Amino acid sequence: MNFGLGLIEPLQYISPPSNASGLVEEMDFPRVLRITFCLLLITFCLAPNTGCVSRRLTIRTNPPGALVKLNGKRLGFSPVSTDFTYYGTYEIELVKDGYETETILQKISPPWYQRFPIDFFSDNFSPFSITNRHEYTWPLRPKNIIPTDDLLNRADQLRSDALIAP
């Protein structure tokens, strides 16, 4: 070995083993283990990125600003969105001052890819995320406000009917 003298040693040719007949030789165990570990690592890293279906429900009212309750749970003021897990019938209550309180039973049906047995594959093996959106808009009816004089006259009429009746 000559260090620092600028001399380059010629490359040595390594001849193939005598049993090489064009076929791939058997790999050694540590290399197979490393390759298997790398493949498993790649699979687990990519697994969370596959098969995700999210379900989103959006509720709007006309006029906006109504308190929205979904199955008795307060969601917020319209327009409001929430995630849901199960398809089916939901009770939606809309409350706003000056308007009639509305209670609606809304059925949310699954799309074709969320029906048995396809749902298993779309939930677990889809190569991309799927967002299933359901949007509903309801008009609110103004409250029928009875004038005070009419209300008092009606009360007097009911009181006099109660006294006269046998």
N, CA, C and O atoms as a DFTB+ gen file, in Angstrom:
664 C
 N C O
     1  1       0.839      -1.172       0.000
     2  2       0.000       0.000       0.000
     3  2       0.881       1.232       0.000
     4  3       1.819       1.363       0.787
     5  1       0.557       2.099      -0.882
     6  2       1.288       3.353      -0.965
     7  2       0.331       4.476      -0.636
     8  3      -0.545       4.793      -1.441
     9  1       0.474       5.071       0.497
    10  2      -0.411       6.150       0.904
    11  2       0.201       7.475       0.502
    12  3       1.358       7.767       0.803
    13  1      -0.607       8.274      -0.189
    14  2      -0.186       9.616      -0.529
    15  2       0.801       9.701      -1.670
    16  3       1.291      10.795      -1.951
    17  1       1.115       8.632      -2.332
    18  2       2.075       8.681      -3.426
    19  2       1.394       8.840      -4.775
    20  3       2.063       8.984      -5.799
    21  1       0.052       8.816      -4.781
    22  2      -0.684       9.008      -6.019
    23  2      -0.754       7.772      -6.885
    24  3      -1.228       7.840      -8.019
    25  1      -0.302       6.663      -6.386
    26  2      -0.386       5.442      -7.160
    27  2      -1.752       4.801      -6.972
    28  3      -2.265       4.756      -5.854
    29  1      -2.336       4.314      -8.033
    30  2      -3.647       3.676      -7.971
    31  2      -3.456       2.200      -8.210
    32  3      -2.823       1.772      -9.175
    33  1      -4.011       1.455      -7.321
    34  2      -3.906       0.009      -7.491
    35  2      -4.958      -0.445      -8.493
    36  3      -6.077       0.068      -8.472
    37  1      -4.638      -1.375      -9.355
    38  2      -5.620      -1.859     -10.333
    39  2      -6.733      -2.628      -9.628
    40  3      -6.515      -3.284      -8.610
    41  1      -7.983      -2.523     -10.224
    42  2      -9.116      -3.261      -9.679
    43  2      -8.923      -4.736      -9.924
    44  3      -8.426      -5.150     -10.971
    45  1      -9.311      -5.501      -8.973
    46  2      -9.195      -6.939      -9.128
    47  2     -10.521      -7.494      -9.616
    48  3     -11.575      -7.098      -9.118
    49  1     -10.489      -8.383     -10.558
    50  2     -11.679      -9.023     -11.084
    51  2     -11.996     -10.218     -10.222
    52  3     -11.142     -11.067      -9.966
    53  1     -13.248     -10.276      -9.773
    54  2     -13.691     -11.418      -8.975
    55  2     -14.521     -12.294      -9.880
    56  3     -15.539     -11.851     -10.413
    57  1     -14.114     -13.500     -10.056
    58  2     -14.834     -14.413     -10.946
    59  2     -16.072     -14.952     -10.241
    60  3     -16.071     -15.129      -9.023
    61  1     -17.141     -15.217     -11.019
    62  2     -18.357     -15.769     -10.414
    63  2     -18.097     -17.169      -9.886
    64  3     -17.172     -17.853     -10.324
    65  1     -18.936     -17.586      -8.926
    66  2     -18.756     -18.942      -8.401
    67  2     -18.938     -19.969      -9.509
    68  3     -19.605     -19.729     -10.515
    69  1     -18.337     -21.084      -9.291
    70  2     -18.342     -22.121     -10.327
    71  2     -19.729     -22.718     -10.546
    72  3     -19.978     -23.297     -11.603
    73  1     -20.663     -22.592      -9.555
    74  2     -21.984     -23.186      -9.710
    75  2     -22.983     -22.214     -10.327
    76  3     -24.168     -22.541     -10.397
    77  1     -22.554     -21.016     -10.785
    78  2     -23.470     -20.035     -11.365
    79  2     -23.868     -20.487     -12.752
    80  3     -23.033     -20.571     -13.653
    81  1     -25.115     -20.772     -12.916
    82  2     -25.597     -21.237     -14.217
    83  2     -26.663     -20.304     -14.759
    84  3     -27.514     -20.744     -15.532
    85  1     -26.649     -19.032     -14.383
    86  2     -27.631     -18.079     -14.865
    87  2     -28.837     -17.964     -13.945
    88  3     -29.661     -17.068     -14.127
    89  1     -28.956     -18.836     -12.979
    90  2     -30.061     -18.783     -12.029
    91  2     -29.664     -17.939     -10.831
    92  3     -28.487     -17.839     -10.487
    93  1     -30.655     -17.339     -10.207
    94  2     -30.398     -16.528      -9.018
    95  2     -30.062     -17.456      -7.874
    96  3     -30.746     -18.447      -7.620
    97  1     -28.992     -17.108      -7.196
    98  2     -28.587     -17.939      -6.074
    99  2     -29.506     -17.724      -4.889
   100  3     -30.226     -16.729      -4.817
   101  1     -29.475     -18.635      -3.995
   102  2     -30.255     -18.532      -2.777
   103  2     -29.729     -17.387      -1.933
   104  3     -28.519     -17.268      -1.740
   105  1     -30.636     -16.525      -1.418
   106  2     -30.200     -15.388      -0.616
   107  2     -29.895     -15.853       0.797
   108  3     -30.468     -16.826       1.288
   109  1     -28.992     -15.148       1.433
   110  2     -28.667     -15.498       2.798
   111  2     -29.763     -15.009       3.745
   112  3     -30.495     -14.076       3.415
   113  1     -29.876     -15.619       4.894
   114  2     -30.960     -15.354       5.833
   115  2     -31.023     -13.909       6.311
   116  3     -32.116     -13.343       6.311
   117  1     -29.916     -13.267       6.720
   118  2     -30.017     -11.876       7.183
   119  2     -30.555     -10.938       6.101
   120  3     -31.281     -10.000       6.427
   121  1     -30.232     -11.153       4.854
   122  2     -30.733     -10.300       3.781
   123  2     -32.243     -10.495       3.599
   124  3     -32.972      -9.521       3.411
   125  1     -32.707     -11.722       3.652
   126  2     -34.142     -12.007       3.549
   127  2     -34.877     -11.357       4.708
   128  3     -35.966     -10.813       4.527
   129  1     -34.301     -11.409       5.877
   130  2     -34.915     -10.803       7.052
   131  2     -34.999      -9.286       6.897
   132  3     -36.020      -8.685       7.234
   133  1     -33.940      -8.666       6.393
   134  2     -33.951      -7.219       6.176
   135  2     -35.005      -6.824       5.151
   136  3     -35.724      -5.846       5.355
   137  1     -35.108      -7.564       4.055
   138  2     -36.093      -7.259       3.015
   139  2     -37.504      -7.420       3.564
   140  3     -38.369      -6.583       3.306
   141  1     -37.742      -8.484       4.314
   142  2     -39.065      -8.709       4.910
   143  2     -39.414      -7.580       5.880
   144  3     -40.540      -7.082       5.882
   145  1     -38.459      -7.185       6.691
   146  2     -38.700      -6.096       7.633
   147  2     -39.023      -4.800       6.905
   148  3     -39.931      -4.073       7.307
   149  1     -38.296      -4.505       5.848
   150  2     -38.553      -3.279       5.071
   151  2     -39.940      -3.312       4.437
   152  3     -40.652      -2.309       4.456
   153  1     -40.327      -4.450       3.878
   154  2     -41.659      -4.569       3.279
   155  2     -42.759      -4.407       4.326
   156  3     -43.768      -3.750       4.068
   157  1     -42.576      -4.990       5.480
   158  2     -43.564      -4.838       6.553
   159  2     -43.626      -3.389       7.030
   160  3     -44.711      -2.874       7.302
   161  1     -42.494      -2.738       7.131
   162  2     -42.458      -1.341       7.548
   163  2     -43.187      -0.455       6.538
   164  3     -43.958       0.424       6.924
   165  1     -42.949      -0.680       5.274
   166  2     -43.634       0.090       4.222
   167  2     -45.139      -0.169       4.273
   168  3     -45.933       0.761       4.136
   169  1     -45.532      -1.424       4.469
   170  2     -46.953      -1.769       4.548
   171  2     -47.620      -1.058       5.717
   172  3     -48.707      -0.504       5.556
   173  1     -46.998      -1.061       6.886
   174  2     -47.598      -0.418       8.047
   175  2     -47.600       1.101       7.924
   176  3     -48.480       1.764       8.473
   177  1     -46.632       1.656       7.213
   178  2     -46.627       3.108       7.010
   179  2     -47.719       3.529       6.036
   180  3     -48.308       4.599       6.190
   181  1     -47.991       2.706       5.048
   182  2     -49.004       3.047       4.055
   183  2     -50.405       2.631       4.479
   184  3     -51.385       3.146       3.941
   185  1     -50.521       1.719       5.425
   186  2     -51.827       1.199       5.833
   187  2     -52.776       2.281       6.340
   188  3     -53.956       2.235       5.994
   189  1     -52.330       3.253       7.140
   190  2     -53.276       4.282       7.586
   191  2     -53.795       5.155       6.447
   192  3     -54.818       5.820       6.608
   193  1     -53.132       5.167       5.328
   194  2     -53.551       5.997       4.210
   195  2     -54.556       5.304       3.294
   196  3     -54.975       5.880       2.290
   197  1     -54.942       4.086       3.626
   198  2     -55.887       3.374       2.780
   199  2     -57.196       3.168       3.508
   200  3     -57.242       3.085       4.736
   201  1     -58.258       3.087       2.728
   202  2     -59.558       2.693       3.251
   203  2     -60.145       3.598       4.302
   204  3     -60.352       3.166       5.436
   205  1     -60.416       4.819       3.967
   206  2     -61.009       5.724       4.943
   207  2     -62.255       6.362       4.351
   208  3     -62.176       7.086       3.358
   209  1     -63.414       6.092       4.963
   210  2     -64.660       6.727       4.556
   211  2     -65.103       7.616       5.705
   212  3     -65.328       7.137       6.816
   213  1     -65.226       8.908       5.440
   214  2     -65.752       9.806       6.465
   215  2     -67.145      10.251       6.043
   216  3     -67.421      10.459       4.862
   217  1     -68.009      10.389       7.032
   218  2     -69.406      10.755       6.792
   219  2     -69.653      12.115       7.420
   220  3     -69.342      12.321       8.593
   221  1     -70.207      13.044       6.655
   222  2     -70.394      14.422       7.119
   223  2     -71.820      14.859       6.875
   224  3     -72.340      14.695       5.771
   225  1     -72.460      15.412       7.889
   226  2     -73.825      15.902       7.820
   227  2     -73.807      17.415       8.010
   228  3     -73.258      17.911       8.994
   229  1     -74.409      18.157       7.066
   230  2     -74.497      19.605       7.154
   231  2     -75.965      20.004       7.181
   232  3     -76.757      19.558       6.351
   233  1     -76.320      20.855       8.150
   234  2     -77.705      21.307       8.315
   235  2     -77.726      22.820       8.159
   236  3     -76.987      23.545       8.825
   237  1     -78.601      23.280       7.253
   238  2     -78.785      24.715       7.025
   239  2     -80.257      25.053       7.240
   240  3     -81.134      24.209       7.059
   241  1     -80.512      26.299       7.630
   242  2     -81.891      26.767       7.751
   243  2     -82.021      28.080       7.004
   244  3     -81.043      28.786       6.759
   245  1     -83.259      28.383       6.651
   246  2     -83.552      29.666       6.013
   247  2     -84.588      30.364       6.877
   248  3     -85.747      29.951       6.828
   249  1     -84.284      31.353       7.639
   250  2     -83.030      32.085       7.765
   251  2     -82.020      31.334       8.626
   252  3     -82.405      30.497       9.442
   253  1     -80.727      31.626       8.450
   254  2     -79.697      30.957       9.250
   255  2     -79.718      31.439      10.695
   256  3     -80.338      32.451      11.022
   257  1     -79.027      30.689      11.554
   258  2     -78.906      31.095      12.955
   259  2     -79.788      30.325      13.907
   260  3     -79.863      30.676      15.084
   261  1     -80.461      29.282      13.440
   262  2     -81.314      28.479      14.322
   263  2     -80.453      27.503      15.121
   264  3     -79.459      26.981      14.617
   265  1     -80.844      27.264      16.362
   266  2     -80.173      26.262      17.183
   267  2     -80.528      24.892      16.631
   268  3     -81.701      24.592      16.408
   269  1     -79.505      24.051      16.409
   270  2     -79.716      22.719      15.831
   271  2     -79.378      21.678      16.893
   272  3     -78.298      21.692      17.482
   273  1     -80.340      20.767      17.122
   274  2     -80.124      19.632      18.012
   275  2     -80.258      18.363      17.196
   276  3     -81.222      18.200      16.447
   277  1     -79.304      17.472      17.336
   278  2     -79.322      16.192      16.634
   279  2     -79.480      15.096      17.669
   280  3     -78.592      14.886      18.496
   281  1     -80.615      14.389      17.629
   282  2     -80.952      13.352      18.611
   283  2     -80.825      13.889      20.043
   284  3     -80.334      13.194      20.933
   285  1     -81.275      15.139      20.253
   286  2     -81.264      15.740      21.577
   287  2     -79.939      16.373      21.974
   288  3     -79.860      17.029      23.013
   289  1     -78.902      16.193      21.174
   290  2     -77.591      16.765      21.487
   291  2     -77.417      18.074      20.728
   292  3     -77.593      18.124      19.511
   293  1     -77.075      19.117      21.445
   294  2     -76.911      20.445      20.842
   295  2     -75.665      20.471      19.961
   296  3     -74.562      20.183      20.425
   297  1     -75.851      20.821      18.674
   298  2     -74.727      20.901      17.742
   299  2     -74.199      22.317      17.602
   300  3     -72.989      22.516      17.497
   301  1     -75.076      23.290      17.598
   302  2     -74.667      24.669      17.395
   303  2     -75.731      25.391      16.591
   304  3     -76.878      24.949      16.516
   305  1     -75.341      26.505      15.990
   306  2     -76.273      27.317      15.219
   307  2     -76.044      27.109      13.727
   308  3     -74.908      26.995      13.267
   309  1     -77.140      27.062      12.985
   310  2     -77.045      26.781      11.553
   311  2     -76.395      27.933      10.810
   312  3     -76.580      29.093      11.180
   313  1     -75.640      27.631       9.775
   314  2     -75.318      26.305       9.245
   315  2     -74.298      25.592      10.136
   316  3     -73.352      26.212      10.621
   317  1     -74.492      24.304      10.347
   318  2     -73.628      23.519      11.214
   319  2     -73.344      22.171      10.535
   320  3     -74.202      21.614       9.851
   321  1     -72.132      21.665      10.738
   322  2     -71.737      20.372      10.189
   323  2     -71.206      19.501      11.311
   324  3     -70.637      19.991      12.287
   325  1     -71.402      18.202      11.154
   326  2     -70.898      17.242      12.128
   327  2     -70.589      15.926      11.418
   328  3     -71.177      15.617      10.381
   329  1     -69.672      15.164      11.980
   330  2     -69.385      13.828      11.473
   331  2     -70.342      12.842      12.128
   332  3     -70.755      13.029      13.273
   333  1     -70.689      11.799      11.398
   334  2     -71.526      10.750      11.973
   335  2     -70.972       9.395      11.572
   336  3     -70.220       9.283      10.604
   337  1     -71.347       8.371      12.320
   338  2     -70.812       7.037      12.092
   339  2     -71.808       6.120      11.413
   340  3     -71.440       5.356      10.521
   341  1     -73.064       6.186      11.821
   342  2     -74.059       5.225      11.359
   343  2     -75.116       5.885      10.482
   344  3     -75.524       7.022      10.723
   345  1     -75.544       5.163       9.478
   346  2     -76.659       5.608       8.658
   347  2     -77.940       5.214       9.373
   348  3     -77.942       4.291      10.188
   349  1     -79.026       5.907       9.074
   350  2     -80.296       5.604       9.710
   351  2     -81.125       6.863       9.839
   352  3     -80.913       7.831       9.108
   353  1     -82.074       6.853      10.771
   354  2     -82.974       7.983      10.968
   355  2     -82.501       8.812      12.159
   356  3     -82.253       8.283      13.243
   357  1     -82.382      10.103      11.939
   358  2     -81.943      11.037      12.971
   359  2     -83.060      12.039      13.260
   360  3     -83.786      12.453      12.358
   361  1     -83.185      12.420      14.531
   362  2     -84.146      13.444      14.922
   363  2     -83.415      14.783      14.960
   364  3     -82.454      14.963      15.707
   365  1     -83.887      15.706      14.147
   366  2     -83.268      17.029      14.060
   367  2     -84.275      18.053      14.561
   368  3     -85.398      18.122      14.062
   369  1     -83.873      18.848      15.547
   370  2     -84.745      19.886      16.098
   371  2     -84.129      21.247      15.791
   372  3     -82.949      21.482      16.054
   373  1     -84.943      22.140      15.231
   374  2     -84.503      23.485      14.853
   375  2     -85.273      24.502      15.691
   376  3     -86.504      24.523      15.663
   377  1     -84.554      25.348      16.437
   378  2     -85.177      26.318      17.340
   379  2     -84.614      27.702      17.033
   380  3     -83.400      27.898      16.985
   381  1     -85.534      28.675      16.822
   382  2     -85.115      30.066      16.601
   383  2     -86.214      30.974      17.114
   384  3     -87.398      30.719      16.893
   385  1     -85.816      32.045      17.807
   386  2     -86.782      33.013      18.319
   387  2     -87.566      33.634      17.169
   388  3     -87.000      34.023      16.147
   389  1     -88.889      33.719      17.359
   390  2     -89.751      34.311      16.342
   391  2     -90.192      33.326      15.273
   392  3     -90.943      33.690      14.369
   393  1     -89.726      32.063      15.367
   394  2     -90.080      31.041      14.379
   395  2     -90.580      29.796      15.094
   396  3     -90.234      29.539      16.248
   397  1     -91.400      29.027      14.386
   398  2     -91.908      27.771      14.927
   399  2     -90.744      26.797      15.130
   400  3     -89.838      26.722      14.300
   401  1     -90.778      26.055      16.239
   402  2     -89.781      25.008      16.461
   403  2     -90.126      23.828      15.561
   404  3     -91.256      23.339      15.560
   405  1     -89.149      23.387      14.807
   406  2     -89.353      22.275      13.872
   407  2     -88.645      21.032      14.395
   408  3     -87.491      21.098      14.818
   409  1     -89.336      19.908      14.364
   410  2     -88.728      18.619      14.688
   411  2     -88.882      17.734      13.459
   412  3     -89.995      17.469      13.003
   413  1     -87.762      17.287      12.935
   414  2     -87.748      16.529      11.682
   415  2     -87.098      15.180      11.932
   416  3     -86.054      15.099      12.579
   417  1     -87.714      14.119      11.421
   418  2     -87.086      12.796      11.407
   419  2     -86.486      12.612      10.009
   420  3     -87.207      12.411       9.032
   421  1     -85.170      12.685       9.935
   422  2     -84.487      12.629       8.648
   423  2     -83.773      11.287       8.490
   424  3     -82.936      10.917       9.314
   425  1     -84.111      10.569       7.430
   426  2     -83.443       9.303       7.138
   427  2     -82.209       9.594       6.292
   428  3     -82.292      10.293       5.283
   429  1     -81.072       9.060       6.705
   430  2     -79.830       9.187       5.948
   431  2     -79.487       7.800       5.421
   432  3     -79.143       6.896       6.182
   433  1     -79.588       7.653       4.113
   434  2     -79.351       6.355       3.475
   435  2     -77.899       6.233       3.036
   436  3     -77.284       7.221       2.633
   437  1     -77.349       5.023       3.112
   438  2     -75.964       4.832       2.678
   439  2     -75.861       4.813       1.154
   440  3     -76.791       4.375       0.477
   441  1     -74.733       5.287       0.608
   442  2     -74.512       5.171      -0.836
   443  2     -74.186       3.726      -1.199
   444  3     -74.036       2.884      -0.314
   445  1     -74.077       3.438      -2.474
   446  2     -73.872       2.059      -2.929
   447  2     -72.607       1.437      -2.365
   448  3     -72.588       0.237      -2.092
   449  1     -71.544       2.221      -2.182
   450  2     -70.279       1.654      -1.712
   451  2     -70.251       1.459      -0.196
   452  3     -69.243       1.003       0.344
   453  1     -71.340       1.797       0.498
   454  2     -71.426       1.575       1.930
   455  2     -72.468       0.518       2.276
   456  3     -72.928       0.449       3.415
   457  1     -72.836      -0.293       1.316
   458  2     -73.780      -1.395       1.538
   459  2     -73.008      -2.709       1.610
   460  3     -71.964      -2.865       0.978
   461  1     -73.533      -3.644       2.383
   462  2     -72.908      -4.949       2.556
   463  2     -72.866      -5.685       1.222
   464  3     -73.855      -5.636       0.491
   465  1     -71.809      -6.345       0.873
   466  2     -70.491      -6.540       1.481
   467  2     -69.444      -5.559       0.960
   468  3     -68.281      -5.649       1.353
   469  1     -69.819      -4.639       0.100
   470  2     -68.857      -3.701      -0.496
   471  2     -68.286      -2.763       0.570
   472  3     -67.154      -2.296       0.438
   473  1     -69.057      -2.483       1.621
   474  2     -68.601      -1.537       2.643
   475  2     -67.309      -1.980       3.317
   476  3     -66.507      -1.139       3.724
   477  1     -67.098      -3.281       3.441
   478  2     -65.865      -3.769       4.053
   479  2     -64.647      -3.310       3.255
   480  3     -63.648      -2.874       3.828
   481  1     -64.734      -3.410       1.945
   482  2     -63.598      -3.032       1.103
   483  2     -63.436      -1.519       1.028
   484  3     -62.308      -1.025       1.049
   485  1     -64.532      -0.774       0.941
   486  2     -64.407       0.684       0.866
   487  2     -63.923       1.267       2.196
   488  3     -63.235       2.288       2.203
   489  1     -64.270       0.636       3.318
   490  2     -63.816       1.116       4.622
   491  2     -62.361       0.759       4.908
   492  3     -61.671       1.493       5.616
   493  1     -61.888      -0.360       4.364
   494  2     -60.568      -0.860       4.750
   495  2     -59.505      -0.841       3.660
   496  3     -58.319      -0.719       3.967
   497  1     -59.897      -0.958       2.404
   498  2     -58.894      -1.134       1.359
   499  2     -58.960      -0.110       0.237
   500  3     -58.270      -0.268      -0.770
   501  1     -59.746       0.907       0.374
   502  2     -59.819       1.935      -0.659
   503  2     -58.479       2.664      -0.726
   504  3     -57.929       3.019       0.317
   505  1     -57.942       2.895      -1.921
   506  2     -56.624       3.538      -2.012
   507  2     -56.659       5.042      -1.724
   508  3     -55.609       5.684      -1.711
   509  1     -57.831       5.609      -1.495
   510  2     -57.940       7.038      -1.231
   511  2     -59.072       7.279      -0.240
   512  3     -59.902       6.402       0.001
   513  1     -59.092       8.467       0.321
   514  2     -60.150       8.835       1.275
   515  2     -61.430       9.190       0.545
   516  3     -61.405       9.832      -0.506
   517  1     -62.548       8.767       1.111
   518  2     -63.864       9.057       0.550
   519  2     -64.638       9.853       1.596
   520  3     -64.702       9.454       2.759
   521  1     -65.220      10.967       1.191
   522  2     -66.069      11.744       2.101
   523  2     -67.498      11.691       1.577
   524  3     -67.787      12.145       0.471
   525  1     -68.372      11.135       2.380
   526  2     -69.780      11.026       2.038
   527  2     -70.503      12.186       2.704
   528  3     -70.654      12.212       3.925
   529  1     -70.949      13.144       1.904
   530  2     -71.583      14.358       2.443
   531  2     -73.098      14.307       2.258
   532  3     -73.608      13.945       1.198
   533  1     -73.798      14.685       3.330
   534  2     -75.252      14.820       3.294
   535  2     -75.574      16.235       3.741
   536  3     -75.223      16.638       4.850
   537  1     -76.246      16.993       2.871
   538  2     -76.588      18.379       3.190
   539  2     -78.098      18.567       3.095
   540  3     -78.730      18.166       2.117
   541  1     -78.664      19.187       4.133
   542  2     -80.099      19.422       4.185
   543  2     -80.357      20.880       4.533
   544  3     -79.649      21.469       5.350
   545  1     -81.385      21.461       3.900
   546  2     -81.792      22.840       4.176
   547  2     -83.289      22.846       4.450
   548  3     -84.070      22.281       3.685
   549  1     -83.686      23.494       5.553
   550  2     -85.099      23.597       5.898
   551  2     -85.492      25.057       6.055
   552  3     -84.761      25.839       6.662
   553  1     -86.652      25.427       5.506
   554  2     -87.165      26.782       5.760
   555  2     -87.876      26.797       7.113
   556  3     -88.569      25.846       7.473
   557  1     -87.697      27.869       7.842
   558  2     -88.382      28.030       9.132
   559  2     -89.621      28.886       8.924
   560  3     -89.597      29.876       8.194
   561  1     -90.730      28.476       9.596
   562  2     -91.983      29.231       9.496
   563  2     -92.066      30.243      10.624
   564  3     -91.831      29.902      11.783
   565  1     -92.403      31.495      10.296
   566  2     -92.554      32.498      11.364
   567  2     -93.686      32.091      12.313
   568  3     -94.677      31.492      11.894
   569  1     -93.522      32.425      13.597
   570  2     -94.566      32.132      14.579
   571  2     -95.780      33.000      14.285
   572  3     -95.661      34.158      13.885
   573  1     -96.943      32.411      14.493
   574  2     -98.191      33.150      14.341
   575  2     -98.458      33.846      15.672
   576  3     -98.954      33.232      16.616
   577  1     -98.127      35.121      15.737
   578  2     -98.265      35.873      16.981
   579  2     -99.678      36.456      17.040
   580  3    -100.083      37.224      16.168
   581  1    -100.415      36.079      18.083
   582  2    -101.796      36.545      18.270
   583  2    -101.742      37.872      19.021
   584  3    -101.077      37.977      20.053
   585  1    -102.444      38.891      18.504
   586  2    -102.468      40.183      19.217
   587  2    -103.041      40.019      20.621
   588  3    -103.900      39.168      20.851
   589  1    -102.566      40.833      21.552
   590  2    -102.961      40.739      22.960
   591  2    -104.467      40.911      23.142
   592  3    -105.066      40.204      23.953
   593  1    -105.086      41.822      22.416
   594  2    -106.531      42.043      22.560
   595  2    -107.313      40.798      22.156
   596  3    -108.263      40.415      22.838
   597  1    -106.926      40.170      21.063
   598  2    -107.608      38.949      20.631
   599  2    -107.439      37.844      21.666
   600  3    -108.378      37.093      21.931
   601  1    -106.256      37.739      22.248
   602  2    -105.989      36.714      23.254
   603  2    -106.839      36.949      24.514
   604  3    -107.376      35.997      25.080
   605  1    -106.961      38.195      24.948
   606  2    -107.786      38.507      26.126
   607  2    -109.265      38.266      25.845
   608  3    -109.969      37.744      26.709
   609  1    -109.756      38.629      24.662
   610  2    -111.155      38.368      24.289
   611  2    -111.432      36.872      24.273
   612  3    -112.492      36.434      24.722
   613  1    -110.507      36.096      23.769
   614  2    -110.679      34.624      23.729
   615  2    -110.717      34.066      25.144
   616  3    -111.515      33.171      25.423
   617  1    -109.882      34.565      26.041
   618  2    -109.864      34.113      27.431
   619  2    -111.181      34.458      28.125
   620  3    -111.721      33.631      28.861
   621  1    -111.707      35.669      27.903
   622  2    -113.005      36.057      28.490
   623  2    -114.121      35.166      27.974
   624  3    -115.009      34.775      28.732
   625  1    -114.081      34.843      26.689
   626  2    -115.109      33.987      26.080
   627  2    -115.064      32.590      26.709
   628  3    -116.110      32.034      27.043
   629  1    -113.869      32.016      26.875
   630  2    -113.751      30.687      27.488
   631  2    -114.201      30.714      28.955
   632  3    -114.807      29.751      29.425
   633  1    -113.920      31.784      29.673
   634  2    -114.315      31.910      31.069
   635  2    -115.834      31.973      31.180
   636  3    -116.414      31.323      32.049
   637  1    -116.481      32.738      30.320
   638  2    -117.949      32.859      30.387
   639  2    -118.606      31.550      29.944
   640  3    -119.642      31.170      30.490
   641  1    -118.028      30.864      28.976
   642  2    -118.575      29.552      28.562
   643  2    -118.472      28.552      29.703
   644  3    -119.366      27.723      29.870
   645  1    -117.397      28.610      30.499
   646  2    -117.225      27.674      31.606
   647  2    -118.244      27.944      32.706
   648  3    -118.683      27.004      33.368
   649  1    -118.636      29.205      32.924
   650  2    -119.597      29.535      33.985
   651  2    -121.018      29.195      33.563
   652  3    -121.831      28.843      34.417
   653  1    -121.341      29.282      32.311
   654  2    -122.691      29.030      31.844
   655  2    -122.959      27.544      31.659
   656  3    -124.093      27.104      31.850
   657  1    -121.994      26.793      31.309
   658  2    -122.186      25.360      31.018
   659  2    -122.717      24.617      32.230
   660  3    -122.302      24.879      33.359
   661  1    -123.678      23.647      31.985
   662  2    -124.278      22.906      33.114
   663  2    -123.348      21.899      33.732
   664  3    -123.725      21.213      34.683
